[in-house]
Amino acid sequence: MSPLLAGLLRIARAIGRWILDVAARRGGKWLADYIDERVVVFRKRLAAVKAEWRIEFLRGRIKRWQAAARWLRKNAGGLDDKAIALACAHPEVAKLPEVAVGEIERRAA
């Protein structure tokens, strides 16, 4: 493999690890933001609903989802670290190759 290609692959792997690390460490916040977006949708549905049982159902859902988002924001840092540790400890992770199959350059004999 040429030194230039090897260097580019090393840079690409470093960028990939950085992206995965950022996603893992900010996943809790991103999930809380998604929950907040869903609460907005539930509120729009609530405004259009006429049936009393559906109104109560949506109010309960909004209240539960808001509580979940608050809890997630409060505990996101610890949860992100635990999720990373659990993923790294999974037995299937040890089976993954260090280098992807497509990155290996085969030399003609």
ROSE-4610 file (N, C-alpha, C; in Angstrom, 1 decimal, always signed):
// ROSE-4610
residu = [M/M/M/S/S/S/P/P/P/L/L/L/L/L/L/A/A/A/G/G/G/L/L/L/L/L/L/R/R/R/I/I/I/A/A/A/R/R/R/A/A/A/I/I/I/G/G/G/R/R/R/W/W/W/I/I/I/L/L/L/D/D/D/V/V/V/A/A/A/A/A/A/R/R/R/R/R/R/G/G/G/G/G/G/K/K/K/W/W/W/L/L/L/A/A/A/D/D/D/Y/Y/Y/I/I/I/D/D/D/E/E/E/R/R/R/V/V/V/V/V/V/V/V/V/F/F/F/R/R/R/K/K/K/R/R/R/L/L/L/A/A/A/A/A/A/V/V/V/K/K/K/A/A/A/E/E/E/W/W/W/R/R/R/I/I/I/E/E/E/F/F/F/L/L/L/R/R/R/G/G/G/R/R/R/I/I/I/K/K/K/R/R/R/W/W/W/Q/Q/Q/A/A/A/A/A/A/A/A/A/R/R/R/W/W/W/L/L/L/R/R/R/K/K/K/N/N/N/A/A/A/G/G/G/G/G/G/L/L/L/D/D/D/D/D/D/K/K/K/A/A/A/I/I/I/A/A/A/L/L/L/A/A/A/C/C/C/A/A/A/H/H/H/P/P/P/E/E/E/V/V/V/A/A/A/K/K/K/L/L/L/P/P/P/E/E/E/V/V/V/A/A/A/V/V/V/G/G/G/E/E/E/I/I/I/E/E/E/R/R/R/R/R/R/A/A/A/A/A/A]
num = [1/1/1/2/2/2/3/3/3/4/4/4/5/5/5/6/6/6/7/7/7/8/8/8/9/9/9/10/10/10/11/11/11/12/12/12/13/13/13/14/14/14/15/15/15/16/16/16/17/17/17/18/18/18/19/19/19/20/20/20/21/21/21/22/22/22/23/23/23/24/24/24/25/25/25/26/26/26/27/27/27/28/28/28/29/29/29/30/30/30/31/31/31/32/32/32/33/33/33/34/34/34/35/35/35/36/36/36/37/37/37/38/38/38/39/39/39/40/40/40/41/41/41/42/42/42/43/43/43/44/44/44/45/45/45/46/46/46/47/47/47/48/48/48/49/49/49/50/50/50/51/51/51/52/52/52/53/53/53/54/54/54/55/55/55/56/56/56/57/57/57/58/58/58/59/59/59/60/60/60/61/61/61/62/62/62/63/63/63/64/64/64/65/65/65/66/66/66/67/67/67/68/68/68/69/69/69/70/70/70/71/71/71/72/72/72/73/73/73/74/74/74/75/75/75/76/76/76/77/77/77/78/78/78/79/79/79/80/80/80/81/81/81/82/82/82/83/83/83/84/84/84/85/85/85/86/86/86/87/87/87/88/88/88/89/89/89/90/90/90/91/91/91/92/92/92/93/93/93/94/94/94/95/95/95/96/96/96/97/97/97/98/98/98/99/99/99/100/100/100/101/101/101/102/102/102/103/103/103/104/104/104/105/105/105/106/106/106/107/107/107/108/108/108/109/109/109]
x = [+0.9/+0.0/+0.9/+0.5/+1.3/+1.3/+2.3/+2.3/+1.2/+0.9/-0.2/-1.5/-1.8/-3.1/-3.2/-2.1/-2.1/-2.3/-1.7/-2.0/-3.4/-4.0/-5.4/-6.3/-6.0/-6.9/-6.8/-5.6/-5.4/-6.2/-6.2/-6.9/-8.4/-8.9/-10.3/-10.8/-9.9/-10.3/-10.3/-9.4/-9.5/-10.7/-11.1/-12.3/-13.5/-13.6/-14.7/-14.8/-13.6/-13.7/-14.2/-13.8/-14.2/-15.7/-16.2/-17.7/-18.5/-18.0/-18.7/-18.6/-17.5/-17.3/-18.3/-18.3/-19.3/-20.7/-21.1/-22.4/-22.7/-21.8/-22.0/-22.1/-21.3/-21.3/-22.4/-22.9/-24.0/-25.4/-25.4/-26.6/-27.8/-27.5/-28.6/-29.2/-28.4/-28.9/-29.7/-29.2/-29.9/-31.3/-31.3/-32.6/-33.5/-33.1/-33.9/-34.5/-33.7/-34.2/-35.2/-35.0/-36.0/-37.4/-37.3/-38.5/-39.2/-38.5/-39.1/-39.8/-39.2/-39.9/-41.2/-41.2/-42.4/-43.5/-43.1/-44.0/-44.8/-44.1/-44.7/-45.7/-45.4/-46.4/-47.6/-47.4/-48.5/-49.4/-48.8/-49.6/-50.4/-49.9/-50.7/-51.9/-51.6/-52.7/-53.7/-53.3/-54.2/-55.1/-54.6/-55.4/-56.5/-56.3/-57.3/-58.3/-58.0/-58.8/-60.1/-61.2/-62.5/-62.9/-62.5/-62.9/-62.1/-62.9/-62.4/-61.3/-61.5/-60.5/-59.2/-59.3/-58.0/-57.3/-58.1/-57.5/-56.7/-57.3/-56.6/-55.4/-55.5/-54.4/-53.2/-53.5/-52.4/-51.8/-52.6/-52.1/-51.2/-51.5/-50.7/-49.4/-49.5/-48.3/-47.4/-47.9/-47.1/-46.4/-47.1/-46.5/-45.4/-45.6/-44.6/-43.4/-43.6/-42.5/-41.6/-42.3/-41.6/-40.7/-41.3/-40.5/-39.3/-39.5/-38.4/-37.3/-37.7/-36.7/-35.9/-36.6/-35.9/-34.9/-35.4/-34.6/-33.3/-33.6/-32.5/-31.4/-31.9/-30.9/-30.1/-30.8/-30.1/-29.0/-29.3/-28.5/-27.8/-27.8/-27.2/-25.7/-24.9/-23.5/-23.1/-23.7/-23.5/-24.0/-25.2/-25.8/-24.9/-24.4/-23.6/-22.4/-21.7/-20.5/-20.8/-22.0/-22.4/-22.7/-23.4/-23.7/-22.4/-21.4/-20.1/-19.4/-19.4/-18.8/-19.5/-20.8/-21.5/-21.3/-21.3/-21.0/-19.6/-18.6/-17.3/-17.1/-17.8/-17.7/-18.5/-19.2/-20.0/-19.1/-19.3/-18.4/-18.3/-19.3/-19.2/-18.2/-18.0/-17.1/-15.6/-15.3/-14.0/-13.7/-14.8/-14.7/-14.5/-14.7/-14.6/-13.1/-12.8/-11.4/-10.9/-9.6/-9.0/-9.1/-9.0/-9.0/-10.2/-10.9/-12.0/-11.5/-12.3/-11.9/-11.6/-12.3/-12.1/-10.8/-10.2/-9.0/-7.7/-7.9/-6.7/-6.4/-5.2/-4.8/-4.1/-4.7/-4.1/-3.1/-1.9/-0.9/-0.9/-0.7/-0.7/+0.6/+0.4/+1.6/+2.4]
y = [-1.2/+0.0/+1.2/+2.2/+3.4/+4.2/+4.9/+5.7/+6.8/+7.3/+8.3/+7.7/+6.5/+5.9/+5.4/+4.9/+4.5/+5.7/+6.8/+8.0/+8.5/+8.5/+8.9/+7.9/+6.6/+5.7/+5.9/+6.2/+6.5/+7.8/+8.8/+10.0/+9.7/+8.9/+8.5/+7.7/+6.8/+6.1/+7.0/+7.9/+8.9/+9.7/+10.2/+11.0/+10.1/+8.9/+7.9/+7.7/+7.5/+7.3/+8.5/+9.7/+10.9/+11.1/+10.8/+11.0/+10.0/+8.8/+7.8/+8.2/+8.8/+9.2/+10.4/+11.3/+12.5/+12.0/+11.1/+10.6/+9.8/+9.0/+8.3/+9.2/+10.2/+11.1/+12.1/+12.4/+13.3/+12.7/+11.4/+10.6/+10.9/+11.1/+11.3/+12.7/+13.7/+15.0/+15.0/+14.3/+14.2/+13.5/+12.4/+11.7/+12.6/+13.4/+14.3/+15.4/+15.9/+16.8/+16.2/+14.9/+14.2/+14.1/+13.8/+13.7/+15.0/+16.1/+17.4/+17.7/+17.3/+17.4/+16.6/+15.4/+14.6/+15.2/+15.9/+16.5/+17.6/+18.4/+19.4/+18.8/+17.6/+16.9/+16.5/+15.9/+15.5/+16.7/+17.9/+19.1/+19.5/+19.4/+19.7/+18.7/+17.5/+16.5/+16.8/+17.2/+17.5/+18.6/+19.6/+20.7/+20.3/+19.3/+18.9/+17.8/+17.2/+16.1/+16.6/+15.8/+16.1/+15.1/+13.9/+12.8/+13.0/+12.9/+13.1/+12.1/+10.8/+9.8/+10.1/+10.6/+10.8/+12.0/+13.0/+14.2/+13.8/+13.0/+12.5/+11.7/+10.8/+10.0/+10.9/+11.9/+12.7/+13.6/+14.1/+14.9/+14.0/+12.8/+11.9/+11.6/+11.4/+11.1/+12.3/+13.5/+14.7/+14.8/+14.6/+14.7/+13.7/+12.4/+11.4/+11.7/+12.1/+12.3/+13.5/+14.6/+15.7/+15.3/+14.5/+14.0/+13.1/+12.3/+11.5/+12.4/+13.4/+14.3/+15.1/+15.5/+16.2/+15.2/+14.0/+13.0/+12.7/+12.5/+12.2/+13.3/+14.6/+15.7/+15.7/+15.4/+15.4/+14.3/+13.1/+12.0/+11.6/+12.4/+12.0/+11.7/+12.4/+12.2/+10.8/+10.4/+9.1/+8.0/+8.2/+7.2/+7.0/+8.0/+7.9/+7.1/+7.3/+6.6/+5.1/+4.8/+3.4/+2.7/+3.4/+2.8/+2.5/+3.4/+3.1/+1.9/+1.9/+0.7/-0.6/-0.6/-1.8/-2.3/-1.3/-1.7/-2.2/-1.6/-2.1/-3.5/-3.8/-5.0/-6.2/-5.9/-6.9/-7.9/-9.2/-10.2/-10.0/-9.6/-9.4/-8.3/-7.4/-6.3/-6.8/-7.8/-8.4/-9.1/-9.6/-10.3/-9.4/-8.1/-7.2/-7.0/-7.0/-6.8/-5.4/-5.3/-3.9/-3.1/-3.8/-3.1/-3.7/-2.8/-3.3/-4.0/-4.9/-5.7/-4.9/-3.8/-3.0/-2.2/-2.1/-1.3/-2.1/-3.3/-4.2/-4.2/-3.8/-3.8/-5.1/-5.8/-7.1/-6.9/-7.5/-7.3/-8.5/-8.2/-9.2/-10.1/-11.4/-12.2/-12.4]
z = [+0.0/+0.0/+0.0/-0.8/-0.9/+0.4/+0.8/+2.0/+2.0/+0.9/+0.8/+1.1/+0.5/+0.8/+2.2/+2.8/+4.2/+5.1/+4.8/+5.6/+5.5/+4.3/+4.1/+4.9/+4.8/+5.6/+7.1/+7.6/+9.0/+9.4/+8.6/+8.8/+8.8/+7.8/+7.7/+9.0/+9.4/+10.7/+11.9/+12.0/+13.1/+13.1/+11.9/+11.8/+12.1/+11.7/+12.0/+13.5/+14.1/+15.6/+16.3/+15.8/+16.4/+16.3/+15.1/+14.9/+15.8/+15.9/+16.8/+18.2/+18.6/+20.0/+20.3/+19.4/+19.6/+19.6/+18.7/+18.7/+20.0/+20.5/+21.7/+22.9/+23.0/+24.2/+24.2/+23.0/+23.0/+22.7/+22.6/+22.3/+23.2/+24.5/+25.5/+25.2/+24.9/+24.6/+23.3/+22.3/+21.1/+21.2/+22.0/+22.3/+23.0/+24.0/+24.7/+23.7/+22.8/+21.8/+20.9/+20.5/+19.7/+20.5/+21.8/+22.6/+22.7/+22.8/+22.8/+21.5/+20.4/+19.1/+19.0/+19.6/+19.6/+20.5/+21.5/+22.4/+21.7/+20.8/+20.0/+19.1/+18.5/+17.6/+18.4/+19.6/+20.5/+20.9/+21.1/+21.4/+20.3/+19.0/+17.9/+17.7/+18.0/+17.9/+19.0/+20.2/+21.3/+20.9/+20.2/+19.8/+18.8/+18.1/+17.1/+17.6/+18.7/+19.2/+19.9/+19.7/+20.3/+21.4/+21.2/+22.2/+23.5/+24.6/+25.9/+26.3/+25.9/+26.3/+25.6/+24.3/+23.6/+24.1/+24.6/+25.2/+26.5/+27.3/+28.5/+28.2/+27.1/+26.7/+26.3/+25.4/+24.9/+26.0/+26.9/+28.1/+28.9/+29.2/+29.9/+29.2/+27.9/+27.1/+27.1/+26.9/+26.9/+28.3/+29.4/+30.7/+30.9/+30.5/+30.6/+29.8/+28.5/+27.6/+28.1/+28.6/+29.1/+30.4/+31.2/+32.4/+31.9/+30.9/+30.4/+29.8/+29.1/+28.5/+29.6/+30.7/+31.8/+32.5/+32.7/+33.4/+32.5/+31.2/+30.3/+30.2/+30.2/+30.2/+31.5/+32.6/+33.9/+34.0/+33.4/+33.6/+32.3/+31.3/+30.0/+30.1/+30.8/+30.8/+31.3/+32.4/+33.0/+32.1/+31.5/+30.7/+29.4/+28.8/+27.6/+27.9/+29.1/+29.4/+29.7/+30.3/+30.5/+29.2/+28.3/+27.0/+26.2/+26.3/+25.6/+26.2/+27.5/+28.2/+27.9/+27.9/+27.6/+26.2/+25.2/+23.8/+23.7/+24.3/+24.2/+24.8/+25.8/+26.5/+25.8/+24.8/+24.2/+23.5/+23.5/+22.9/+21.4/+20.8/+19.3/+18.9/+19.7/+19.4/+19.3/+20.1/+20.0/+18.7/+18.1/+16.8/+15.6/+15.8/+14.7/+14.3/+13.0/+12.6/+12.8/+13.0/+13.2/+11.9/+10.8/+9.5/+8.7/+8.1/+7.3/+6.0/+5.5/+4.4/+3.2/+2.9/+1.8/+1.9/+3.1/+3.2/+3.0/+2.8/+2.6/+1.1/+0.7/-0.7/-1.0/-2.0/-2.4/-3.5/-3.3/-4.3/-5.3/-6.5/-7.5/-7.4/-7.5/-7.3/-8.6]
